[in-house]
Amino acid sequence: MKKTVQIPLGSQHISLLEPIRFKFECENEKIIGVDADVGFVHRGVELACTRSFEFKQVGYVVARVCGLCAITHSLSYTLAAEKLLGYEANDRIKYLRMLMVELDRIHSHMLCLAHTAENAGFEALFMQIMSDRELVMEVQEAISGNRVQFDYISIGGVNRDLTPELSALVHKNLTLLSEKVDMLIGLFENNWSLSLKYKGVGVLSLEDAYTYNALGPLARAAGLATDVRAETNDFPYEALGYKMILESTGDIHARNFVRLREIVNSIEMCRNIIDNLPSGEIQEKAKGKPNGEAVVRVEAPRGELFYLVRGNGQNMLERVRIKTPTFSAIPAMMEVFKGAEYADAPAILASFDPCMSCTAK
Amino acid sequence: MFRSMLEAFKNLFKPVRTHPYPAEDIVLPSGYRGLIEYGIDACIFCDKCEKVCPPGAILFYQHESGEKEYRYNPWLCIYCGECVRACPKPEEALWQSEIKQRPAVVEDGANEGWFAWEEACKKSREEYAAAKKAAKTQNKSEE
């Protein structure tokens, strides 16, 4: 008779210091069953958006949902509120918003790559990627005035303009960064310890990605062509050199490569945005009060971010619903664990880049 | 192995990437979003900054004489700059400086002191509104 052992991972773990728990059912060293639990923290952001804050202030509240993708959260809410007000931003505002979202994607992907390198036992690479990430953080700080909670996007525009000095800084830092990323691509491809540990580990097949509704880099690494940037037309992504990055193997190595190649693509897009920045106002009046219901989808670094906003013509909103990428991707994540070795679990977990700060809102 | 040892030896003479923070100050970028500063002479007490502030870090205390007193909590402020944008007299009455706020100490009363102030502001406004209403009804009855 076969014996199985239950092993919990989390809710706090060395490989992921965030409140998520996986309960593995192991047969010897192999994981045969997984149970996930994400409901450890409840911050009541959705209720606060409808009870304590007026609709103009909510953009700053939802930015506090997550420190890393603050800009994506505030952008999603602002787009939804602007739809309800019947306002459409001019091209300059759209370009500046896109620039910040792409910079956000670069630094979020670099953080995830640093963690996956750390979980392979490659501490030096972890530190190197984190210090290279400073180049993007510097740009974001210079543009928005803040390092983490950017508070850059407001209803009707953006809060700060891009000066010629800032454009030069962005160009300079992105050039330095693209050299570093090229070096990282070489390292992730050729380094013996990274490729040995990550090729063929934590595989998500294309059928499973379809069945379990995988999102973001997790899906694109399995060959599933899903990206909100290609599916919506809120922003002119196609005109600025957006390319869908697809890999086929679906393992950790493929996920790392999707992220690395997306960084390269985002750097290219940022350069295009700065070179082709249209002229115009950066702040316009969006008058009225939100009435009706709006749904907005934006591609966050980790996948699709979904916002539903309902207003009834008053200052307070009726309902704000946030569906975050990690929460939607959990069934696919659980599928990846089945059949893997227990020792690989932390590395697989880090390669998903789960964001509990977003999920436990 | 020889190559990695050579790299390690070279790294000994490279400049460090970290910043020795408390010993050396961090250079903030120009346009850093710092403290909100207030000029009482230009203020017209329209309360727009108070209404628009997302965390409620600006409050006005209503004195019985009709004057208002401005109070700002820099430890509650999120430095979004919405108040400055709402102000009808920016740069004179309310502006955002590039000064970084120091950490709060017990004497600042960043929590308890502020909660007491919030209560006091709320009470002062209610009392002022009640007193004004009472004066109005008295005037009417005298007429």
HADDOCK unambig.tbl for C-alpha pairs under 7 A between the chains (distance, minus, plus):
assign (segid A and resid 57 and name CA) (segid B and resid 54 and name CA) 5.28 0.50 0.50
assign (segid A and resid 142 and name CA) (segid B and resid 29 and name CA) 5.75 0.50 0.50
assign (segid A and resid 145 and name CA) (segid B and resid 31 and name CA) 6.01 0.50 0.50
assign (segid A and resid 145 and name CA) (segid B and resid 32 and name CA) 4.65 0.50 0.50
assign (segid A and resid 145 and name CA) (segid B and resid 33 and name CA) 5.32 0.50 0.50
assign (segid A and resid 146 and name CA) (segid B and resid 32 and name CA) 6.87 0.50 0.50
assign (segid A and resid 146 and name CA) (segid B and resid 33 and name CA) 6.66 0.50 0.50
assign (segid A and resid 151 and name CA) (segid B and resid 80 and name CA) 5.79 0.50 0.50
